[in-house]
Amino acid sequence: MAMFDDLVAEGYSLAQRDWRLTIVVASLLPFALTYLITSLRAFLAANNKSDSRSAPIAPYAVPFVGNLISFLYDNERAVRNALSRHARDVPVRFRLANRKLTLISGTANVLAMFRGSRYLDSTEIIIITVDNAFGGAGAGRESYAVVDTGSRKEPLPGSRPLNMSDRICALSNTWDEELDRAIPASETDWVDVPDFYGLIQSTMFAASTNAIYGPHLIGLNPDINKDFWEYDHHIPTLFKLVPRLFAPKAYAVRDRLLASIKKWQAHARANLDFNDPKLEGVVWEEFYGSKMMRDRAVDYTGVKGMTDDVRPTFDIGLLWAANANIVPTVGWCLIDILTRPALAATARAEIAALAPGGGIDMQALLASPLLQSIYAEELRLRNAIFIQRTPIVDTFKIGPWKFPKGDLIIASSWQEARNRETWNQHGRDGEEHDVEEFWAERFLVYKDHPLSGPRLIDPAKLKGGEEPEKAAGGEAVPPKFAPEKVAGQFIPYGGGENICPGRFYAKQEAMAGMALFLSKFEIELQLEPGRVLEPNKKQFGSTLWDCVDSTKMSIFCTVRIDQDEKFADKCSVKALSASGLFVVGCWASISGDAECAVI
């Protein structure tokens, strides 16, 4: 004790002798006290044993600002550090200046949030997204918030829900034909491609956009492909509400996209009467593209505040939702397959076997356990979204934890997909596959291997003496694709009533794109020795990560048409029935659920 008194006295004496030190100490004292107080509050909240408790706060040092700075510059690290301070099922509350949000984690908590959808809403975050990321300048609050069509499977009292058939639009095989046509034909010789991921971006964007919007959006705006991917690069900045003064490039490219869409909308109205009875039942035409876009144009005419300047806001949202996640998924699928020769050979053989007559059989493709597992593994490994909800009641609770009405609740798909306590990392042959690594078979359950599948199983709980199940001919039963084993941990499309309505179309588009590239082309990636492909981590929390940060380095490759005639001459995709093909419907109508666009 005497030593402590001596140190205090010495410090006081030193401060008296040097006024500059006094100023420094005085200026730092508020920050130190703030951190000390918030740390103490976090400790007390985490150890509260009551049945109705508040989540512990993530300690911060800057008064009033809170955790805002760490969230703006490195939200992945902020989330990781906050969760590491407590047990996995303990939620953590963040203060972002004048806003508060609570991060939940753990299977039970995530599933409880999804089950409580009737007490939760996502309207507020949608409005913020529309007004900032999509450039609405008040469109979200003036248009979206005043409609009464409802936004959930069971709309709130007083709303007028549309039929599900009016929310989502069936597409024919137009998208497949556009994608096949968009992939550039080449000579039979090898062709150098300096930017492999850029090739995927440009071809898939053109195919998807032409299928949804028709050919004139790109025809009227030749630079829209380039502008879109520049916009996607800046989308995290817009989501974080960074003012225009500090992000002029982000706002400039967003404004160019809005102008392009506005030009297309004017062109469509000038050339086609969407009320023409002859259009009844027409799935696709050149001016509006898909029937969904005509239906949206009709819907918008009856929405208050939906002016010519506001309408492009909602279409830029759809454009982003239709490409921002799907294209990186295809890119990562191809990269992870092509960098593993054995897997590439297996995947190509699987695609060929699914359609022995040539082309790609979509229904068979979607039933392939291996290809589905590859797709799901990319969503698990590369998806970094925040699923966001707001309580609309004062009494919402998850377990013993209470959540204030109006405060945001978020769950991180990235963190849930890396829980080593629940995810299986053990292969059938004894090999280890860390949760941070790609493993093509992670989602496959083998009947002859009871420890297989995505969920970690305790061997002690297995029943002994069981014989491996065999097929009729005596061979092993084929594996089963089993994402349901990790419900609450595998959440790339959100969950509950606001689960992404476009997840079916997204899966079909991504798997078809992957299959078309693998079957149409022979591709050799030319990677520098020792180079490890890193995702663009600037996009954490807003979308699935791009395959590479284009500002750093591209992926060089050589490509040529596959010499096998059944692929070279016929690469069209057999479409599913209309009822089975859903559009990325986040913005399909004012009433549509919006999970895809806001997470």
C-alpha positions as CSV (number, residue, x, y, z in Angstrom):
1,M,0.0,0.0,0.0
2,A,2.9,2.3,0.8
3,M,4.4,1.6,-2.6
4,F,1.1,2.6,-4.3
5,D,0.9,5.9,-2.3
6,D,4.5,6.6,-3.3
7,L,3.7,6.1,-7.0
8,V,0.6,8.4,-6.7
9,A,2.6,11.1,-4.9
10,E,5.4,10.8,-7.5
11,G,2.9,11.1,-10.3
12,Y,1.3,14.1,-8.7
13,S,4.6,15.8,-8.2
14,L,5.6,15.2,-11.8
15,A,2.4,16.6,-13.1
16,Q,2.9,19.8,-11.0
17,R,6.4,20.2,-12.5
18,D,5.3,19.7,-16.2
19,W,2.1,21.4,-17.2
20,R,2.2,19.6,-20.6
21,L,1.9,16.3,-18.9
22,T,-1.0,17.6,-16.9
23,I,-2.8,18.6,-20.1
24,V,-2.2,15.2,-21.7
25,V,-3.4,13.3,-18.6
26,A,-6.5,15.5,-18.3
27,S,-7.3,15.0,-22.0
28,L,-7.0,11.3,-21.8
29,L,-8.8,10.9,-18.6
30,P,-12.4,11.0,-20.1
31,F,-11.5,8.3,-22.5
32,A,-9.9,6.1,-19.9
33,L,-12.9,6.6,-17.5
34,T,-15.4,5.8,-20.3
35,Y,-13.6,2.6,-21.2
36,L,-13.4,1.6,-17.5
37,I,-17.1,2.3,-16.9
38,T,-18.3,0.5,-20.0
39,S,-16.1,-2.5,-19.2
40,L,-17.5,-2.6,-15.7
41,R,-21.1,-2.4,-17.0
42,A,-20.3,-5.2,-19.5
43,F,-18.9,-7.4,-16.7
44,L,-22.0,-6.9,-14.5
45,A,-24.4,-7.4,-17.3
46,A,-22.7,-10.7,-18.4
47,N,-22.9,-12.0,-14.9
48,N,-26.5,-11.0,-14.2
49,K,-28.5,-14.1,-13.4
50,S,-32.0,-12.7,-13.7
51,D,-34.6,-14.0,-16.1
52,S,-34.9,-10.6,-17.8
53,R,-31.5,-9.1,-18.4
54,S,-29.9,-6.6,-20.8
55,A,-27.1,-7.6,-23.1
56,P,-23.6,-6.5,-22.0
57,I,-22.2,-3.6,-23.9
58,A,-19.1,-3.8,-26.0
59,P,-16.7,-1.5,-24.1
60,Y,-15.6,1.7,-25.8
61,A,-13.5,4.7,-25.0
62,V,-14.9,7.6,-26.9
63,P,-18.0,9.2,-25.2
64,F,-21.1,9.6,-27.3
65,V,-19.4,8.0,-30.4
66,G,-19.2,4.6,-28.8
67,N,-18.1,1.7,-31.1
68,L,-18.8,3.7,-34.3
69,I,-15.2,4.1,-35.4
70,S,-14.3,0.4,-35.0
71,F,-17.4,-0.5,-37.0
72,L,-16.7,1.9,-39.8
73,Y,-13.1,0.8,-40.3
74,D,-13.1,-2.9,-39.4
75,N,-16.5,-4.3,-38.4
76,E,-15.3,-7.9,-38.7
77,R,-12.6,-7.3,-36.0
78,A,-15.1,-5.4,-33.9
79,V,-17.6,-8.3,-34.0
80,R,-14.9,-10.9,-33.4
81,N,-13.4,-9.1,-30.4
82,A,-16.8,-8.4,-28.8
83,L,-17.9,-12.1,-29.1
84,S,-14.6,-13.3,-27.7
85,R,-15.2,-11.5,-24.4
86,H,-18.2,-13.7,-23.4
87,A,-19.7,-17.1,-23.8
88,R,-21.0,-17.8,-27.3
89,D,-24.7,-17.5,-26.4
90,V,-24.3,-14.1,-24.7
91,P,-25.5,-11.3,-26.9
92,V,-23.4,-8.1,-27.1
93,R,-24.7,-4.5,-27.5
94,F,-22.9,-1.9,-29.6
95,R,-23.3,1.9,-29.5
96,L,-22.9,3.5,-32.8
97,A,-23.3,7.2,-32.0
98,N,-27.0,7.8,-31.6
99,R,-27.9,4.2,-32.7
100,K,-27.8,1.0,-30.7
101,L,-27.7,-2.6,-31.9
102,T,-27.3,-6.0,-30.3
103,L,-25.3,-8.8,-31.9
104,I,-26.6,-12.3,-31.1
105,S,-24.8,-15.6,-31.7
106,G,-25.2,-19.3,-31.2
107,T,-27.7,-21.7,-32.8
108,A,-30.4,-21.4,-30.2
109,N,-30.4,-17.6,-30.2
110,V,-30.4,-17.3,-34.0
111,L,-33.3,-19.9,-34.4
112,A,-35.2,-18.1,-31.6
113,M,-34.9,-14.8,-33.6
114,F,-36.2,-16.5,-36.7
115,R,-39.1,-18.1,-34.8
116,G,-40.0,-14.7,-33.4
117,S,-40.5,-13.1,-36.8
118,R,-44.0,-12.0,-36.0
119,Y,-42.6,-9.7,-33.3
120,L,-39.8,-8.4,-35.5
121,D,-39.6,-6.1,-38.5
122,S,-37.0,-5.0,-41.1
123,T,-38.7,-1.9,-42.5
124,E,-36.4,0.6,-40.8
125,I,-33.2,-0.9,-42.2
126,I,-34.8,-1.2,-45.6
127,I,-35.6,2.5,-45.6
128,I,-32.0,3.3,-44.6
129,T,-30.7,1.1,-47.4
130,V,-33.1,2.6,-50.0
131,D,-32.3,6.1,-49.0
132,N,-28.5,5.7,-48.8
133,A,-27.1,2.7,-50.6
134,F,-29.6,2.9,-53.5
135,G,-29.8,6.7,-53.6
136,G,-33.4,7.3,-52.8
137,A,-32.9,10.7,-51.1
138,G,-36.0,10.1,-49.0
139,A,-37.6,7.5,-51.3
140,G,-37.6,4.9,-48.6
141,R,-39.4,6.9,-46.0
142,E,-41.7,8.7,-48.5
143,S,-42.6,5.7,-50.7
144,Y,-41.7,2.4,-49.0
145,A,-42.9,3.3,-45.6
146,V,-46.4,4.5,-46.7
147,V,-47.5,1.5,-48.7
148,D,-50.0,-0.9,-47.2
149,T,-49.3,-4.1,-49.1
150,G,-47.4,-5.7,-46.2
151,S,-43.9,-7.2,-46.2
152,R,-44.4,-10.6,-44.6
153,K,-46.1,-13.9,-45.1
154,E,-48.7,-12.9,-42.5
155,P,-48.8,-9.1,-42.8
156,L,-49.4,-6.9,-39.9
157,P,-53.1,-5.9,-39.1
158,G,-54.4,-3.3,-41.5
159,S,-52.1,-4.1,-44.4
160,R,-53.3,-5.4,-47.8
161,P,-51.1,-8.3,-48.8
162,L,-50.6,-9.3,-52.4
163,N,-50.8,-12.9,-53.4
164,M,-47.4,-14.8,-53.4
165,S,-47.9,-15.2,-57.2
166,D,-47.8,-11.5,-57.5
167,R,-44.7,-11.1,-55.5
168,I,-42.4,-13.4,-57.5
169,C,-42.2,-13.8,-61.2
170,A,-41.6,-17.0,-63.1
171,L,-38.9,-16.8,-65.7
172,S,-38.6,-19.1,-68.7
173,N,-35.2,-20.2,-70.1
174,T,-34.5,-16.6,-71.2
175,W,-31.8,-16.2,-68.6
176,D,-30.1,-19.4,-69.6
177,E,-30.0,-18.5,-73.3
178,E,-28.6,-15.0,-72.4
179,L,-25.9,-16.5,-70.2
180,D,-24.9,-19.0,-72.9
181,R,-24.8,-16.2,-75.5
182,A,-22.9,-13.8,-73.1
183,I,-20.0,-16.2,-72.6
184,P,-17.7,-15.1,-75.4
185,A,-17.0,-17.7,-78.1
186,S,-13.3,-18.2,-79.0
187,E,-11.1,-20.2,-81.3
188,T,-10.2,-23.7,-80.4
189,D,-6.7,-22.5,-79.5
190,W,-6.0,-21.3,-76.0
191,V,-6.8,-17.6,-75.3
192,D,-5.2,-15.5,-72.6
193,V,-7.6,-13.9,-70.2
194,P,-5.8,-11.4,-68.0
195,D,-8.7,-11.1,-65.5
196,F,-10.6,-14.4,-64.9
197,Y,-12.9,-13.0,-62.2
198,G,-13.6,-9.9,-64.4
199,L,-14.7,-12.3,-67.2
200,I,-17.1,-14.0,-64.8
201,Q,-18.4,-10.6,-63.6
202,S,-19.0,-9.1,-67.1
203,T,-20.6,-12.2,-68.7
204,M,-22.9,-13.1,-65.8
205,F,-24.0,-9.5,-65.3
206,A,-24.9,-9.1,-68.9
207,A,-26.8,-12.4,-68.9
208,S,-28.7,-11.7,-65.8
209,T,-29.5,-8.1,-66.7
210,N,-30.7,-8.9,-70.2
211,A,-32.9,-11.7,-68.8
212,I,-34.5,-9.4,-66.2
213,Y,-34.5,-6.0,-67.8
214,G,-34.3,-6.8,-71.5
215,P,-31.5,-5.8,-73.9
216,H,-32.0,-2.0,-73.8
217,L,-30.7,-1.3,-70.3
218,I,-27.2,-2.3,-71.5
219,G,-27.8,-1.1,-75.0
220,L,-28.7,2.4,-73.9
221,N,-25.8,2.5,-71.3
222,P,-22.7,0.7,-72.7
223,D,-20.7,1.5,-69.5
224,I,-23.3,0.1,-67.1
225,N,-21.4,-3.2,-66.6
226,K,-18.3,-1.4,-65.5
227,D,-20.2,1.1,-63.4
228,F,-22.1,-1.6,-61.6
229,W,-19.0,-3.4,-60.4
230,E,-17.5,-0.1,-59.3
231,Y,-20.7,0.6,-57.4
232,D,-20.6,-2.8,-55.8
233,H,-17.0,-2.1,-54.7
234,H,-18.3,1.1,-52.9
235,I,-21.5,-0.4,-51.5
236,P,-20.1,-1.0,-48.0
237,T,-19.3,2.8,-47.8
238,L,-22.9,3.6,-48.7
239,F,-24.3,1.1,-46.2
240,K,-22.3,2.7,-43.5
241,L,-23.9,6.1,-44.2
242,V,-20.6,7.8,-44.9
243,P,-21.4,11.4,-46.1
244,R,-20.9,12.4,-49.7
245,L,-18.1,14.8,-48.7
246,F,-15.9,11.9,-47.6
247,A,-16.8,9.4,-50.3
248,P,-17.3,11.3,-53.6
249,K,-16.4,8.3,-55.8
250,A,-19.0,6.1,-54.2
251,Y,-21.8,8.7,-54.7
252,A,-20.7,9.6,-58.2
253,V,-20.9,6.0,-59.5
254,R,-24.2,5.5,-57.7
255,D,-25.6,8.6,-59.4
256,R,-24.4,7.3,-62.8
257,L,-26.2,4.0,-62.3
258,L,-29.4,5.9,-61.3
259,A,-29.2,8.0,-64.4
260,S,-28.7,4.9,-66.6
261,I,-31.8,3.2,-65.1
262,K,-33.8,6.3,-65.4
263,K,-33.0,6.5,-69.1
264,W,-34.0,2.9,-69.5
265,Q,-37.3,3.4,-67.7
266,A,-38.2,6.4,-69.9
267,H,-37.3,4.4,-73.0
268,A,-39.5,1.5,-71.9
269,R,-42.5,3.8,-71.2
270,A,-42.0,5.5,-74.6
271,N,-42.0,2.2,-76.6
272,L,-44.5,0.0,-74.8
273,D,-47.8,0.4,-73.0
274,F,-47.6,-2.0,-70.1
275,N,-51.4,-1.9,-69.9
276,D,-51.8,-3.4,-73.4
277,P,-54.1,-6.5,-73.1
278,K,-51.9,-8.3,-75.7
279,L,-49.2,-8.5,-73.0
280,E,-51.3,-10.7,-70.8
281,G,-49.3,-13.9,-70.2
282,V,-46.2,-12.6,-72.1
283,V,-43.3,-13.7,-69.9
284,W,-40.6,-11.6,-71.6
285,E,-40.4,-8.8,-74.2
286,E,-37.5,-6.6,-75.2
287,F,-38.5,-3.2,-73.6
288,Y,-39.3,-4.2,-70.0
289,G,-37.6,-7.6,-70.1
290,S,-39.3,-10.0,-67.7
291,K,-42.9,-9.8,-66.8
292,M,-41.8,-8.9,-63.3
293,M,-40.5,-5.6,-64.5
294,R,-43.8,-4.7,-66.2
295,D,-45.7,-5.7,-63.1
296,R,-43.4,-3.5,-61.0
297,A,-44.0,-0.6,-63.4
298,V,-47.8,-1.1,-63.0
299,D,-47.4,-1.3,-59.2
300,Y,-45.4,1.9,-59.0
301,T,-48.0,4.0,-60.7
302,G,-50.2,3.7,-57.7
303,V,-47.6,4.4,-55.0
304,K,-47.5,7.8,-53.5
305,G,-44.3,9.7,-54.0
306,M,-43.1,7.2,-56.7
307,T,-41.9,9.8,-59.2
308,D,-39.6,9.5,-62.3
309,D,-36.7,10.4,-60.0
310,V,-37.6,7.9,-57.3
311,R,-38.4,4.8,-59.4
312,P,-34.7,4.1,-60.4
313,T,-33.9,3.8,-56.7
314,F,-35.8,0.5,-56.4
315,D,-34.5,-0.9,-59.7
316,I,-30.9,-0.3,-58.6
317,G,-31.8,-2.3,-55.6
318,L,-33.0,-5.2,-57.7
319,L,-30.0,-4.9,-60.0
320,W,-27.7,-5.2,-57.0
321,A,-29.6,-8.0,-55.4
322,A,-29.6,-10.0,-58.7
323,N,-25.8,-9.8,-59.1
324,A,-23.9,-8.9,-55.9
325,N,-24.1,-12.3,-54.2
326,I,-24.6,-14.7,-57.2
327,V,-21.6,-13.6,-59.2
328,P,-19.0,-13.9,-56.4
329,T,-20.5,-17.3,-55.6
330,V,-19.9,-18.6,-59.1
331,G,-16.4,-17.0,-59.0
332,W,-15.4,-18.8,-55.8
333,C,-16.9,-22.1,-56.9
334,L,-14.9,-22.0,-60.1
335,I,-11.7,-20.9,-58.4
336,D,-11.9,-23.5,-55.6
337,I,-12.7,-26.2,-58.1
338,L,-10.1,-25.3,-60.7
339,T,-7.3,-25.0,-58.1
340,R,-8.0,-28.7,-57.1
341,P,-7.4,-30.9,-60.2
342,A,-9.0,-34.0,-58.7
343,L,-12.2,-32.0,-57.7
344,A,-12.3,-30.4,-61.2
345,A,-12.2,-33.7,-62.9
346,T,-14.9,-35.1,-60.6
347,A,-17.1,-32.0,-61.0
348,R,-16.8,-32.0,-64.8
349,A,-17.7,-35.8,-64.9
350,E,-20.7,-35.2,-62.6
351,I,-22.0,-32.4,-64.9
352,A,-21.5,-34.6,-68.0
353,A,-23.2,-37.6,-66.4
354,L,-26.2,-35.5,-65.4
355,A,-27.0,-34.7,-69.1
356,P,-25.5,-37.4,-71.3
357,G,-27.4,-36.0,-74.3
358,G,-25.5,-32.7,-74.0
359,G,-26.3,-29.4,-72.4
360,I,-27.1,-29.1,-68.7
361,D,-30.2,-30.6,-67.1
362,M,-31.1,-28.1,-64.5
363,Q,-33.3,-30.4,-62.4
364,A,-30.6,-33.0,-62.3
365,L,-28.0,-30.3,-61.5
366,L,-30.0,-29.1,-58.5
367,A,-30.3,-32.7,-57.3
368,S,-26.5,-33.4,-57.4
369,P,-25.3,-33.8,-53.8
370,L,-21.7,-32.9,-54.6
371,L,-22.4,-29.8,-56.7
372,Q,-24.9,-28.6,-54.1
373,S,-22.3,-29.1,-51.4
374,I,-19.8,-27.1,-53.3
375,Y,-22.3,-24.3,-53.7
376,A,-23.3,-24.4,-50.0
377,E,-19.7,-24.5,-48.9
378,E,-18.9,-21.3,-50.8
379,L,-21.9,-19.6,-49.1
380,R,-20.6,-20.8,-45.7
381,L,-17.0,-19.8,-46.2
382,R,-17.3,-16.6,-48.2
383,N,-20.6,-15.1,-47.0
384,A,-20.3,-12.2,-44.6
385,I,-23.7,-10.7,-44.1
386,F,-25.5,-9.1,-41.1
387,I,-29.0,-10.4,-40.7
388,Q,-30.9,-7.5,-39.2
389,R,-34.3,-7.2,-37.3
390,T,-36.0,-4.6,-35.2
391,P,-38.4,-5.6,-32.3
392,I,-41.9,-4.0,-32.8
393,V,-43.0,-4.9,-29.2
394,D,-41.7,-3.9,-25.8
395,T,-41.5,-7.5,-24.5
396,F,-39.3,-9.3,-27.1
397,K,-36.9,-11.7,-25.5
398,I,-34.5,-14.4,-26.6
399,G,-34.0,-16.7,-23.6
400,P,-33.3,-14.5,-20.6
401,W,-32.2,-11.6,-22.7
402,K,-34.5,-8.6,-23.4
403,F,-34.3,-6.4,-26.5
404,P,-35.7,-2.9,-26.5
405,K,-38.3,-2.0,-29.0
406,G,-36.8,-0.1,-32.0
407,D,-33.2,-1.2,-31.4
408,L,-31.5,-3.2,-34.0
409,I,-30.7,-7.0,-33.6
410,I,-28.1,-8.5,-35.9
411,A,-26.6,-11.9,-36.4
412,S,-23.4,-12.5,-38.4
413,S,-23.4,-15.3,-41.0
414,W,-19.6,-15.2,-40.9
415,Q,-19.3,-15.9,-37.2
416,E,-22.0,-18.6,-37.1
417,A,-20.3,-20.4,-40.0
418,R,-17.0,-20.7,-38.0
419,N,-18.2,-22.2,-34.8
420,R,-15.8,-25.1,-34.2
421,E,-18.1,-26.4,-31.5
422,T,-20.8,-27.3,-34.0
423,W,-19.2,-27.6,-37.5
424,N,-17.6,-30.9,-38.5
425,Q,-14.0,-30.7,-39.6
426,H,-13.2,-34.4,-39.9
427,G,-13.2,-36.2,-43.3
428,R,-14.0,-39.8,-44.0
429,D,-10.3,-40.7,-44.5
430,G,-9.2,-39.1,-41.3
431,E,-8.1,-35.8,-42.9
432,E,-8.9,-32.5,-41.2
433,H,-10.8,-29.6,-42.8
434,D,-10.7,-26.5,-40.7
435,V,-13.7,-24.2,-40.8
436,E,-11.5,-21.5,-42.4
437,E,-10.8,-23.8,-45.4
438,F,-12.8,-24.9,-48.4
439,W,-14.1,-28.5,-48.2
440,A,-16.2,-29.7,-51.1
441,E,-17.9,-32.5,-49.2
442,R,-18.6,-30.7,-45.9
443,F,-22.4,-30.8,-46.4
444,L,-22.5,-34.5,-47.5
445,V,-23.8,-37.2,-45.2
446,Y,-22.6,-40.7,-46.0
447,K,-24.7,-43.6,-44.7
448,D,-21.6,-45.7,-44.3
449,H,-19.8,-43.0,-42.3
450,P,-22.0,-41.9,-39.3
451,L,-19.6,-39.0,-38.4
452,S,-20.0,-37.4,-41.8
453,G,-22.1,-34.3,-42.6
454,P,-21.7,-30.6,-41.7
455,R,-22.6,-30.9,-38.0
456,L,-20.0,-32.1,-35.5
457,I,-21.1,-35.4,-33.9
458,D,-19.9,-36.8,-30.6
459,P,-18.7,-40.4,-31.4
460,A,-19.7,-41.5,-27.9
461,K,-23.4,-40.8,-28.7
462,L,-23.4,-43.1,-31.7
463,K,-25.3,-46.4,-31.6
464,G,-22.9,-49.4,-31.9
465,G,-23.3,-52.5,-34.0
466,E,-25.0,-50.9,-37.0
467,E,-24.1,-52.1,-40.5
468,P,-23.5,-49.5,-43.2
469,E,-26.6,-49.1,-45.4
470,K,-26.1,-50.5,-48.9
471,A,-28.0,-49.9,-52.2
472,A,-29.8,-52.7,-53.9
473,G,-26.7,-53.8,-55.9
474,G,-24.6,-53.9,-52.8
475,E,-22.7,-50.7,-53.5
476,A,-22.7,-47.9,-50.9
477,V,-25.7,-45.6,-50.8
478,P,-25.0,-42.2,-52.5
479,P,-24.4,-39.3,-50.1
480,K,-27.1,-36.9,-49.1
481,F,-26.9,-33.1,-49.2
482,A,-27.9,-32.1,-45.7
483,P,-27.8,-28.4,-44.9
484,E,-30.6,-28.8,-42.4
485,K,-28.1,-30.4,-40.0
486,V,-26.7,-27.0,-39.3
487,A,-29.9,-24.9,-39.1
488,G,-29.2,-21.7,-37.2
489,Q,-25.5,-21.9,-38.1
490,F,-25.8,-22.0,-41.9
491,I,-27.7,-18.8,-42.6
492,P,-26.6,-17.2,-45.9
493,Y,-30.1,-16.2,-46.8
494,G,-31.3,-15.2,-43.4
495,G,-34.3,-17.0,-42.0
496,G,-37.8,-16.7,-40.6
497,E,-40.6,-14.8,-42.5
498,N,-38.1,-12.5,-44.0
499,I,-35.8,-15.2,-45.5
500,C,-34.6,-14.2,-48.9
501,P,-37.4,-14.9,-51.4
502,G,-34.9,-15.1,-54.3
503,R,-32.8,-17.9,-52.7
504,F,-34.2,-20.5,-55.2
505,Y,-33.4,-18.5,-58.3
506,A,-30.0,-17.5,-56.8
507,K,-29.1,-21.1,-56.3
508,Q,-30.2,-22.1,-59.8
509,E,-28.3,-19.1,-61.4
510,A,-25.1,-19.8,-59.5
511,M,-25.1,-23.5,-60.1
512,A,-26.0,-23.1,-63.8
513,G,-23.2,-20.5,-64.2
514,M,-20.7,-22.8,-62.5
515,A,-21.8,-25.7,-64.7
516,L,-21.7,-23.7,-68.0
517,F,-18.2,-22.4,-67.4
518,L,-16.9,-25.9,-66.5
519,S,-18.6,-27.6,-69.4
520,K,-18.2,-25.0,-72.1
521,F,-14.5,-24.1,-71.4
522,E,-11.2,-25.7,-70.5
523,I,-9.7,-23.3,-68.0
524,E,-6.2,-23.1,-66.6
525,L,-5.6,-20.6,-63.8
526,Q,-2.1,-19.1,-63.9
527,L,-1.4,-18.4,-60.3
528,E,2.0,-17.1,-59.1
529,P,3.9,-19.6,-56.9
530,G,2.8,-19.3,-53.3
531,R,0.0,-16.9,-54.0
532,V,-3.1,-17.4,-51.8
533,L,-6.3,-15.9,-53.1
534,E,-7.8,-13.5,-50.6
535,P,-11.3,-12.1,-50.6
536,N,-12.1,-8.4,-50.6
537,K,-12.6,-8.0,-46.9
538,K,-13.8,-4.4,-47.3
539,Q,-17.2,-5.9,-48.0
540,F,-17.7,-7.6,-44.7
541,G,-21.2,-7.3,-43.4
542,S,-22.9,-6.2,-46.6
543,T,-22.6,-9.1,-49.1
544,L,-20.7,-12.2,-50.2
545,W,-17.1,-11.3,-50.6
546,D,-15.6,-10.7,-54.1
547,C,-13.1,-13.3,-55.1
548,V,-10.3,-10.8,-55.2
549,D,-9.8,-7.2,-54.3
550,S,-9.6,-5.9,-57.9
551,T,-7.6,-2.9,-56.7
552,K,-4.7,-5.3,-55.8
553,M,-4.3,-8.1,-58.3
554,S,-6.2,-10.0,-61.0
555,I,-6.3,-13.7,-61.7
556,F,-4.6,-14.6,-65.1
557,C,-5.9,-17.6,-66.9
558,T,-6.0,-19.3,-70.3
559,V,-9.3,-20.5,-71.8
560,R,-10.4,-22.4,-74.8
561,I,-13.7,-24.1,-75.9
562,D,-14.0,-27.6,-74.6
563,Q,-13.0,-30.0,-77.4
564,D,-15.7,-32.5,-76.4
565,E,-18.4,-31.7,-79.0
566,K,-21.3,-32.4,-76.7
567,F,-20.3,-29.4,-74.7
568,A,-18.8,-27.2,-77.4
569,D,-21.8,-27.5,-79.7
570,K,-24.6,-27.5,-77.2
571,C,-24.4,-25.6,-74.0
572,S,-28.0,-24.5,-73.4
573,V,-29.7,-25.2,-70.1
574,K,-33.0,-27.1,-69.8
575,A,-35.1,-24.8,-67.7
576,L,-37.2,-25.8,-64.8
577,S,-41.0,-25.5,-65.0
578,A,-42.2,-21.9,-64.5
579,S,-43.4,-22.7,-61.0
580,G,-39.9,-23.8,-60.0
581,L,-37.9,-20.8,-61.1
582,F,-38.0,-17.7,-58.9
583,V,-36.5,-14.4,-59.5
584,V,-34.3,-12.6,-57.1
585,G,-37.3,-11.0,-55.5
586,C,-36.0,-8.6,-52.9
587,W,-37.5,-5.7,-54.9
588,A,-39.9,-7.7,-57.1
589,S,-42.7,-5.5,-55.7
590,I,-43.1,-3.0,-53.0
591,S,-44.5,-5.7,-50.9
592,G,-41.7,-8.2,-51.3
593,D,-39.5,-9.4,-48.5
594,A,-36.1,-7.7,-48.5
595,E,-33.7,-10.0,-46.8
596,C,-31.4,-10.2,-49.8
597,A,-31.0,-6.5,-50.3
598,V,-30.3,-5.5,-46.7
599,I,-28.1,-8.2,-45.4
